């Protein structure tokens, strides 16, 4: 399973929210966020239904009713570790979704399907097998496009195995080639992609001790992450972080606590180490009971948070 008590991102310091017996992060500075900022949240429930909701950056946050899509993954084998899925209009109220998942005994699959406005499948899902030997705690795809009309100039996958070894794979046109592993990040619990540029990717990540960090990874070889503290305590309660762009240089960040089935939303300014501006927008309404969460994105998704 993804993000089970290995890393967690929680809110900023000094915020007034209470998370039961857990101390809320202690020192956040207000950051600008607008109600227009929103995060398309996808999830899988225990019956392998795909659920989608929109989390909007109001204060407190608002969450749309879930739109459920059954029968996408009907295989008896477990399907885990989704990347973000693009969700693009397909005409007549339909939407086509495409992303990667890990299926069964570590098979990396490209998954594409179309739904109607009621969330139900239209036609038959298409699965393309990419390779074997995948698994671990999560799978994150980074894709850089210079503009809405340009083709991607690079696509990379990141994964962390069950022992904490962090790896990167680069799309070389005939599949994905490993372009580096690093150790030393075994205490990290969750990663959320906040920036893609021609020369690096950047994540927000939390660890078991409560720290929140940026992890900047240059596209060069060998793999050499640059890890910078953002907050030093109180971020350990989240098993999963999901981020979306907000404004020209910021992000919104949803932290999901699987123990209490709750989620909290934060407005995060442009990443700048301990000076990064973080504002709590409050607890998201409803219960977050699904076992896997990911993001639905537009076809062009510029991430400029770091």
C-alpha positions, -999 to +999 in steps of 0.1 A: +000+000+000+011+035-006+023+058+021+014+036+051+031+053+080+064+059+064+061+097+056+035+123+063+030+160+055+009+180+078+001+217+081+023+246+091+034+258+125+013+281+146-020+272+131-052+271+152-066+238+139-068+208+161-062+172+149-075+153+179-046+143+201-020+153+175-004+187+178-011+208+148+020+221+130+033+251+147+044+280+125+027+290+093+027+324+078-005+334+059-002+330+021-025+343-006-049+318-020-080+323-042-112+303-044-103+296-080-075+273-070-088+237-070-075+202-068-090+173-088-088+144-063-090+108-074-091+078-052-098+041-052-121+025-026-121-010-012-142-022-041-118-008-066-142+019-077-126+051-089-139+081-071-133+118-081-139+149-061-129+186-065-113+202-035-115+240-037-092+264-018-118+283+001-114+288+039-127+264+051-122+242+020-151+229+000-154+194-015-177+184-043-198+152-041-179+122-052-184+110-088-180+072-088-167+051-117-171+013-112-156-015-132-124+001-144-101-024-126-120-057-125-089-079-125-086-102-094-051-088-090-044-058-068-040-024-086-018+001-067+003+032-070-014+054-095+004+083-110-016+115-117-042+109-144-049+135-172-086+141-176-095+157-209-128+165-225-139+139-251-171+155-264-208+150-254-200+154-217-175+127-218-140+127-202-110+106-211-086+097-183-051+084-188-023+075-163-001+048-150-007+021-124+011-009-110-009-041-115-006-076-100+030-088-096+046-055-103+035-048-139+036-012-149+006-004-170-007+026-190-044+029-182-069+048-204-106+049-201-136+072-209-165+081-187-198+099-192-211+128-172-226+103-148-192+088-141-200+055-157-176+039-182-181+045-219-166+017-239-139-006-227-108+005-207-074+001-225-044-012-207-009-012-221+019-031-204+051-011-201+074-033-179+078-056-149+094-052-115+075-022-103+059-017-069+070+000-037+054+028-018+043+051-046+048+060-082+050+097-094+052+109-130+069+142-139+063+155-174+076+188-187+059+207-215+070+242-225+035+253-235+000+240-240+006+233-277+041+217-274+049+181-269+065+169-237+103+172-238+108+148-210+089+122-189+102+107-157+089+083-131+099+083-094+094+055-070+105+044-035+108+008-026+097-008+006+132-003+021+133+034+013+156+033-018+145+061-041+148+057-078+142+076-111+133+063-145+135+083-177+114+077-208+138+070-236+112+064-263+114+026-262+104+024-225+118+037-192+155+034-183+167+037-147+187+069-143+197+066-106+190+053-071+197+070-038+195+058-002+191+079+029+155+088+025+140+058+042+122+079+068+103+099+042+066+092+042+050+109+013+061+130-018+040+155-037+052+170-069+051+208-069+075+219-097+086+207-131+112+227-151+135+219-180+163+212-156+148+198-123+117+185-105+107+194-070+087+177-044+073+185-010+080+155+014+075+148+050+091+123+073+082+103+104+099+128+127+075+155+116+097+174+092+085+190+059+111+193+032+116+203-004+134+176-025+149+191-056+161+166-082+181+179-112+174+160-144+212+154-148+228+120-142+237+107-116+206+113-094+215+139-067+186+152-047+189+185-028+169+183+004+160+215+022+140+219+054+107+238+052+093+230+087+109+209+114+079+194+133+043+184+133+040+171+097+041+134+105+004+127+108-002+126+071+002+094+052-004+111+019+001+145+003-015+156-030-006+190-045-019+212-073-007+245-088-022+277-074-015+311-089+017+317-109+042+303-084+023+286-056+005+254-047-023+240-027-015+209-006-039+184+007-027+163+036-046+131+043-045+114+077-055+078+071-058+070+108-085+096+114-099+095+078-095+133+077-078+158+053-065+193+057-058+219+029-029+243+028-020+272+006+018+271+000+038+299-015+068+295-038+092+271-021+120+289-003+132+267+025+122+278+060+109+311+046+082+292+025+048+308+032+022+282+043-014+290+054-039+265+067-073+267+049-088+242+073-102+208+075-118+194+044-154+183+049-163+146+047-145+114+055-114+103+035-118+066+037-104+054+004-072+036+004-053+053-025-054+089-035-040+107-066-047+138-087-066+144-119-048+170-141-055+189-173-035+180-204-013+210-198-003+212-161+024+238-154+038+232-119+057+263-107+057+259-070+095+256-065 
